[in-house]
Amino acid sequence: MKNFLYHLKIEFNMGLRDKSILFMNYLFPLGFFFFIGNIMGKLQPDFKEQMIPSMIIFSIMAATILSIPNLIVSSRDNGVYRSYKIYGISRLQIISLITISTLFHILISSIIIYFSSKVFFNANIPENPLYLVLICGVFAFVNLGLSILIGVCSNNSRVTTLWAQLIFIPSVMIGGLMLPIKSMPESLKTISKLIPSTYAMNSINNLAMGTESLKGGIPSSKALIILFIMAVLSYILSYRLFKWDNKNKEGNKDLIAALIFLPLILAALFI
């Protein structure tokens, strides 16, 4: 345990020293938060009703989907994981270290967003902040699992970028962050049911915010169940498909099979 905590400290410090990780964990989400807060607060005053959860969800995706896959691919290419294997560090430990260190970064940026939103933009404070913490925590595990899955299955950074953007862009556009789910056309609502952020924002609006105009959509219990299923499945697949090096050139096929498997479950349950 002492060695694990020491390794965790190194991973956390690396997130503060590495410029690309620092950018994705803090500079990018916080910069986007202040930019969107100024723009959307003036163009769409109702955005203040869900500014806090939507910006926290955005920061979670930036710190996970846009950061972790490339980090894993880079570590594998540089022989870091081969060294870990030689010295007896298991794949479970590697996945745990990535998860815990990233959660610390997410917590810091989320706290900044939570308190800054009210001070700078007079955003609505959640009536039930514990629900907000719970749902964002589950959503963080979903994105961590998917991010690790993309990283362990991809053979190069181009593949990770493709899959990361395939998840990230639709999540921002139709996942309930910029526009309330209830305001979307029916066709977009159907498509959005394949996106994890839809379930997170739906649950937050129903349980945490206390704003009647935002409530509705998928029942919160079902939304939380599907998020939990996605988190568990993504971690199981990440563990099973973990690669110590790039000798296995079938990684992209494994990635395609794994990522298609998750939305198919969503479609079968909710569409």
N, C-alpha and C positions, 0 to 999 in steps of 0.2 A: 504493500500500500504506500509506503514511503517513496519508493521509486516511481509509482504511478503518479503521486501528487507532484513529485519533482518534474516529471515529464509533462504533466498538465500545466505547470507553471511556465515551462519552456514554450509550450504551444500557445498559451495565452499571451506571453510576451512577444512571440513571433507575430501575433496578430496586431500588435501595436507598433512593431518595428518595420514589418514588411509594408512597403508603400501601397501595393495593390490591394492587400487585405485591409489595411487601414482605410483606404479609400472606400471599399465596398461596405465595410462595417460601420463607418462613421460619416466620412465626408460626403459620400454620394447620397445616402438616405436622409441625412440631416440637411444637406443643401437642397435636395428636392423638397423636403418638408417646408423649409422657409420660402422657397420659390412658389410652390403650389399654394401655401397658406396665404401669400400676398395676392396671387392671381385669382384663385378660386373663391377666396373670401369676398372679393369684389364682384366677380362675374356671377357667382352662384352662392348667395348668402346661406342657402340651406346646407351647403357643404360643411359648415361649422358644426352641424348636428352629428356628423360622423367623421370629423377630421381626425380626432385622436385615434380611433381604431384603424381607420384606413391608412394613416401614416405609419402606425406601428406594424401593421401587416406588410406594408411596403418595405420597411426597414428589415423585417424578418426575411423577406424574399431576396433582398439585395445581399444580405449577409450570408445567405445559404445558396440559393440557386445560382447567383452570379459569381460566387467566390469559391465555394468548396470544390466543385468538380475540377476546375483547373489546378487547384492546389494538390488534389489527389493525383491527377495525371502527371504533374510536374515532379512530385515526390517519387512516383513509381519510375518515371523516366530517368531520374537522377540516381536511382539505386537505393533510395532511402528505405523503402519497404523490404528490399532484399537484406539490408543490414539489420533491420528490425527482426526479420525471421531468423537470421543467424544468431542473434543475441536473445532469442526466446520471447520476443514481444508478439503476442498473438494478434490475429485480425480483430478479435473482439475488443482488445485494448485499444487498437488504433481507432476503431469506429467510436469507442467511448470517449477517447481523448478529443477527437474532432467535435463530437456532440457537445461535451461539457464546456470546452473552451469557447465554442461559438455561442452557446447559450449565455455565457457571461457577457460577451460583447453585445448580444441582442438585448440583454437586460439593461445594460448601461444606456444604449441609444434609445430604448423604449422609455426609460425614466426621463431622459432629456425631453423627448417629444411630449410625454404626458404633461409635464409641468410647464413647458414652454408654450403649449397650445393655448392655454388659458391666459397666460401673461401677455403674449404677443398678438394673438388673434381672437381672443375671447371665445374660444371654442367651448362646446358643451362638454361638461364633465360627466362621465358615466354615473348613473344612479346606483349601479351595482358593480363597483370596480373589481370585486373578487371574481365575478363572471368573466370580466374582460381579461384578467390575468389567466384564468383557467383556459379559456378558449384560445387566447394567443399562445399559451404554452403548448396546447395540443397542436395548433397550427405550426408552431416552430418545429415540433418533432416530425410532422408530416414533411415539411420542407427540408429538414435535415436529412431525413431518410431518402427522399427523392434526390437530393443533391449528392449524397454519398453513392447512391445507386448509379447516377449518371457518371460520376467520377471513376468508380471501380470497373465499370463496363466499357468505358471509352478508351480507345487506343491513342488518341491525340486531342489537342486542345480545340481543333476545329469542330470535332464531333461534339465535345462538351458545350461549346458556344451555340451550336445549332439546337441541341436539345434544351439548353437553358433558356434560350430566347423563345422556344416553342411553348414553354411553360410560363415564362415571366411576362411576355407582352400581352397574351390574352388575359392573364390574371389582372393586370393593371387596367386594361381596356374594358373588359366585360365581367370582371370578377367582383364587382360591387365596390371598388375602391373610389373611383371617380364619380360614378353614377349609381344611385340606389337601385338595388335589384328590382324593386317594384316598378320602377320607371322604365324598365327595358321592354322592348317588343318581345312578344312571345317566342319568336324564333331565336333571339339572343338568350332568352332565359333558358331555353332547352340546351343550347350549346354550353352555357355557363355552368350547367350541372356537371360537366366534366372537369371543372377547375376547382381545386381545393379552396382557394380564397373565397369562392361563392358561399361555401358552407360556413366558413369562419365568419364572414361579414354578416351572413344571415343570422347566425346564432348570437353574435354580438348585438345586432340591432334588436333582436327579440328579447334577450335576457339582460343585457348590460346597460343599454343606452336609455331605455325608458321613454323613447320618443314614438308616439303612436303612428306618425306618418311613415316611419321606417319599418314597422313591424309587419310580419306576414311571410309569405313564401313557404319554404320547406320547414316543417316542424323542427324545432331546435334539437329535440332528442335524436331524430334521424340524422340531422346534420352532424351532430357530435359523434354519433356512432360511425358514420362513414369516414370522418376524419381519423377516428381511432383505428379503423380497419386499414386505411391507407398508410398510417404511420407504422403499424405492426408489419404489414406486408412489405413495405419498402425496406425496413430494416432487415427482415428475414431474407429478402432477395439480395440485399447488399452484402450480407454475411455469406450467403451461399455462392455468390458470383465474384467474391473478392479475389483479386489477382495481385500476386507479389511482383510481377514483372509483365512485360509486353510480349512474352513468347507465344501466348495464346492469341492468335489473330482473329478469333471468332467473337471477340468482345462486342463488336457493334451489333452482331446478330442477337447476342444475349441481351443487349440493351434494348433493342427494338422489341423483343419478346416481353421483357420485363415491364417496359413502360406502357405497352399496349394492354397488358394484362390488368393493370390497375383501373384505367378508365372503363374497361369492359364490365368490371364489377359495378362501377357507378351506374353505367347505362342499364344494366340488368335490374338494379334496385330502384332507380328513380325515374327513368325515362320511359 
